[in-house]
């Protein structure tokens, strides 16, 4: 049984957006250490490091308006899921918890340059 066409398109769009986001981070001097990191409690799109910072990055693909609505689309429930997945990542990677953990958002879409929003939210908000 093949997946519905819309699901395949959404998967490809997400993969493309994450690739662009990873390239943007690399250009900014980050090292990508994980992509689509899956845990029993959720998935993290990208995990990157630069200096003492571990950036846990959520990537949003948007069209039009320069992605102005992307930050609002990241609801409290999704943030909590990402925070729980980050806890699982830290539990499996000793030493990472000693670094500064930051939650970032990268918005990617047609018609505008990718936007990186470092510290898009604080855990527990």
Buried (B, 14 or more C-beta within 10 A) or exposed (E): EEEEEEEEEEEEBBBEBBEBBBEBBEEEEBEBBBBEBEBEBBEBBBBBBEEEBBBBBBBBBBEEEEBEEBBEEBEEEEBBBBBBBBBBBBEEBEEBEEEEBBBBBBBBBEEBEBBBBEEBBEBEE
